[in-house]
Amino acid sequence: ARVNGAEVRVLDERRAALDPRGRVAVRELLLRARAAGKTIFLSSHLLSEIESVCDRIAIVSRGRVVRIGTTAELLERADQSEIEARGVQTNLFPGAVAEDGMVRFQVAARQQRQAIEWVWKSGGEVVRVNPVRRTLEEIFVDLTSEPAPDRLKPGA
């Protein structure tokens, strides 16, 4: 189909019955189409695949769009940063995790500078600072969850 001169493709659960090689082939086909400027509407419950292929995402719940934006806008949390450092003790930062000589921890974005300076003052080296990313699955569950239905109360 053509809409306003642009080729549009609509795919619904395109990978449901494919083996792993078929899934890779379809993903590569979609990425090539995207690079060529094609518009593809993709409906899928495989949210990790949506993250890797789509540049804009709309989350639909009960027939209503509950969130829309670029993949980066949806996945990155501007209010949280993850810092990775070497040469510091994990006990210096709440929730810090050590792995392969690196210490990784999260801080509120407004505390990022203070945390970096603390790493330096402690004799450590800051290796990486990134916004905290959530998975599309986490976002989907948050946006589409509803509280458990109330049990019928006696006399109601």
Number of C-alpha atoms within 10 A of each C-alpha: 8 8 8 6 7 11 13 14 14 11 12 11 11 15 18 11 9 12 10 10 9 12 16 13 13 15 18 13 12 19 16 12 15 15 10 9 11 15 16 15 14 16 16 15 12 14 15 12 14 19 18 11 16 16 13 15 19 15 17 15 13 7 7 9 10 13 14 13 13 12 18 13 14 19 19 16 16 14 12 18 21 17 22 21 22 20 15 21 16 17 11 14 17 10 11 17 15 16 9 6 10 18 23 20 19 22 20 16 18 12 13 17 12 12 20 18 14 15 22 15 11 13 11 17 17 18 12 11 16 15 18 18 16 12 13 20 16 11 14 16 10 10 14 13 9 8 6 6 6 6 6 7 6 5 4 4
